[in-house]
């Protein structure tokens, strides 16, 4: 039996919750009623209650954590990421930050939380192997970070806002063992690579909008129907060799990317 959808009720109840969030009656990090409780309070079907939260998740106003519940998003309005400046050494090392993400989040007033880091040797995606000119079955170092922000004294409201997976050519890994460590220190992996003779002086990014994989959706706490941004980030040395490829996966509802560059030299006359 197919449950009949109640679109009018979905929009009405979602609008009530949205209004409370916008008026700060419900503040970032607030726990919302569980789906069964929302169902009971409004006298609606279970699926209708799920659709209410699904609509608000699509708008980036709420997020869910498996086993913890549904919360008002810590990010109300999109994070604007300035891609032309975030990797500058002075910014990614600001205040002892361990990389661009920590520095960026702190500058925006969020509380930085240590990412869940998974490090190991694995076969990179085909497009990464091609950039490194590796055999399609060869393994190299993979650093995956599941990256949250949070609030003081509220671990339940931890919100995952990015999954970033970096890959490095085998010879770079051999020359820079810090890449295999959980904590790479001030400035992060880019600073350690510079110390090892692989300084990145140019970056290239390619962006596409796609559906998340099941694992990505689970890590980010979003429905598989919600689109993500995938940034393919390449770090190049002075001789234009790519020494890092990082695949950033960002919930579309949470991020806006900003770029600025010079297209002409102002006249000095």
C-alpha positions in Angstrom: 0.0 0.0 0.0 1.4 3.4 -1.0 1.2 6.1 1.6 -0.7 9.1 0.2 1.5 12.3 0.2 0.1 15.3 2.0 2.0 18.2 0.3 0.0 21.0 1.8 0.7 19.7 5.3 4.4 19.2 4.5 4.8 22.9 3.4 2.7 24.3 6.2 4.6 22.5 9.0 7.9 23.1 7.4 7.0 26.8 7.2 6.3 26.9 10.9 9.6 25.4 11.8 11.4 27.6 9.3 9.8 30.7 10.8 11.0 29.6 14.3 14.5 29.1 13.0 14.6 32.5 11.2 13.3 34.3 14.4 15.9 32.4 16.5 13.1 30.8 18.6 15.0 27.7 17.6 18.7 28.5 17.8 21.5 26.7 15.9 22.2 23.3 17.5 18.7 23.0 19.0 17.4 19.4 19.0 14.1 19.1 17.1 11.3 16.6 17.9 11.9 13.1 16.5 9.9 12.0 13.5 7.4 10.0 15.6 6.9 12.9 18.0 6.4 15.3 15.1 3.9 12.9 13.6 2.0 12.8 16.9 2.1 16.5 17.5 0.6 17.3 14.1 -1.6 14.3 13.5 0.2 13.4 10.3 1.5 10.2 8.7 5.0 9.1 9.5 6.1 9.6 5.9 4.7 13.1 5.9 6.8 13.9 9.0 9.9 12.6 7.3 9.1 14.8 4.3 8.9 17.8 6.5 12.5 17.3 7.7 13.6 16.3 4.3 12.4 19.6 2.9 14.2 21.6 5.6 17.3 19.5 5.0 17.2 20.4 1.3 17.1 24.0 2.3 20.1 23.6 4.7 18.1 24.5 7.8 18.3 21.2 9.7 20.6 18.2 9.8 20.3 14.7 11.2 22.8 12.5 13.0 22.2 8.8 13.1 21.2 7.8 16.6 21.3 11.4 17.8 18.3 13.1 16.2 17.5 16.1 14.1 19.0 19.5 14.9 18.8 23.1 13.7 21.7 23.6 11.4 24.8 25.3 12.7 25.2 26.9 9.3 22.2 29.2 8.7 22.9 30.6 5.2 25.6 29.3 3.1 29.3 29.3 3.9 31.1 31.5 1.4 34.5 29.9 0.7 37.0 32.3 -0.9 38.9 29.8 -3.0 41.5 32.4 -4.2 42.9 33.1 -0.7 42.1 30.2 1.6 45.3 28.3 0.8 47.7 31.2 1.2 50.3 30.3 3.8 49.5 33.2 6.0 45.8 32.2 6.1 46.1 28.4 6.4 48.6 28.8 9.2 46.7 31.6 11.0 46.5 31.1 14.8 48.4 27.8 14.5 45.7 26.3 12.3 46.5 22.9 10.8 45.3 23.9 7.4 42.8 25.9 5.3 39.7 24.3 6.6 40.4 25.0 10.3 41.5 28.6 9.6 38.5 29.2 7.4 36.0 27.9 10.0 37.5 29.8 12.9 37.5 33.0 10.8 33.8 32.5 10.3 33.1 32.1 14.0 32.6 28.3 14.1 34.2 26.1 16.6 36.7 23.8 14.9 36.3 20.1 15.6 39.0 17.6 14.9 38.2 15.7 11.6 37.8 12.0 11.5 40.9 11.0 9.5 41.4 7.8 7.6 44.9 7.3 6.2 46.1 4.3 4.2 47.3 3.1 0.8 44.6 2.5 -1.7 43.9 2.5 -5.5 42.9 6.1 -6.4 40.0 7.0 -8.6 40.7 6.7 -12.3 40.9 10.4 -12.9 43.4 10.8 -10.1 45.6 7.9 -11.4 45.6 9.5 -14.8 46.8 12.8 -13.4 49.7 11.1 -11.6 50.3 8.8 -14.6 50.0 5.8 -12.4 48.9 2.3 -13.4 45.2 2.0 -12.8 45.7 -0.7 -10.1 48.7 0.9 -8.4 48.2 2.1 -4.8 49.3 5.4 -3.2 48.5 7.3 -0.1 45.0 8.4 0.6 44.0 10.9 3.4 40.3 11.1 3.9 38.9 13.7 6.3 35.3 13.8 7.5 35.1 17.5 8.6 32.7 18.9 11.1 32.0 22.1 12.9 30.4 22.3 16.3 29.3 24.3 19.3 30.9 24.4 22.7 29.7 21.8 25.1 27.2 20.3 22.6 28.8 17.2 21.0 25.4 16.0 19.8 25.1 19.0 17.5 28.3 18.2 15.6 27.5 18.9 11.9 29.6 17.4 9.1 30.0 19.9 6.3 32.7 18.4 4.1 34.4 15.2 3.1 37.8 15.7 1.7 40.0 13.0 0.2 43.6 13.8 -0.8 45.9 11.7 -2.9 49.7 12.1 -3.5 52.1 10.5 -5.9 54.2 7.7 -4.4 57.5 9.5 -4.6 56.1 12.5 -2.8 54.8 10.2 -0.1 58.2 8.6 0.3 59.9 12.1 0.6 57.3 13.5 3.0 56.4 10.9 5.7 54.3 13.5 7.6 51.6 12.9 5.0 50.9 9.6 6.6 50.5 11.0 10.1 47.1 11.9 11.6 48.2 15.4 12.5 50.4 17.2 10.0 51.0 20.3 12.1 50.7 24.0 11.5 49.6 24.8 8.0 48.7 21.2 7.2 50.0 18.9 4.5 50.8 21.8 2.1 53.3 23.2 4.5 54.9 19.8 5.2 55.2 19.2 1.4 56.8 22.6 0.9 59.4 21.7 3.6 60.1 18.4 1.7 60.7 20.2 -1.6 57.2 19.9 -3.1 56.0 23.5 -2.6 52.6 24.1 -4.3 52.7 27.5 -6.1 49.6 27.1 -8.3 46.2 25.6 -7.8 43.6 24.4 -10.2 40.0 23.5 -9.3 37.2 21.9 -11.3 33.7 21.8 -10.0 30.7 19.7 -10.7 27.3 19.1 -9.2 26.3 15.5 -8.7 24.4 13.1 -6.4 26.4 11.8 -3.4 27.4 8.2 -3.1 25.8 6.2 -0.3 28.9 6.5 1.8 29.2 10.3 1.2 25.5 10.9 2.1 25.9 8.8 5.2 29.1 10.8 6.2 27.5 14.1 5.5 24.1 13.2 7.1 22.1 14.2 4.0 19.6 12.3 1.8 21.1 10.6 -1.3 18.7 12.8 -3.3 20.4 16.0 -2.1 23.0 17.3 -4.5 26.7 17.9 -3.6 29.5 20.0 -5.0 32.6 18.0 -5.9 35.7 20.1 -6.2 38.7 18.4 -7.9 41.6 20.4 -6.4 45.0 20.1 -7.9 48.2 21.5 -6.4 51.1 22.2 -8.8 54.7 22.9 -8.2 56.8 25.6 -9.9 57.5 23.2 -12.8 53.7 22.6 -13.1 53.8 19.1 -11.7 50.6 18.0 -9.9 51.7 16.8 -6.5 48.3 16.6 -4.8 44.7 15.9 -5.9 42.0 16.5 -3.3 38.4 15.6 -3.9 36.2 17.9 -1.8 32.6 16.8 -1.4 30.3 19.6 -0.1 26.6 19.7 0.6 25.1 22.0 -2.1 22.8 23.6 0.5 25.7 24.6 2.7 28.3 26.2 0.5 28.9 28.9 -2.0 32.3 29.2 -3.7 33.8 32.6 -4.5 36.7 33.3 -7.0 38.5 36.5 -7.9 41.3 37.0 -10.3 43.1 39.8 -12.2 42.2 40.1 -15.9 44.1 43.3 -16.7 46.8 45.4 -15.2 45.7 48.9 -14.1 47.3 51.7 -16.0 49.9 53.6 -13.9 49.9 56.7 -16.2 
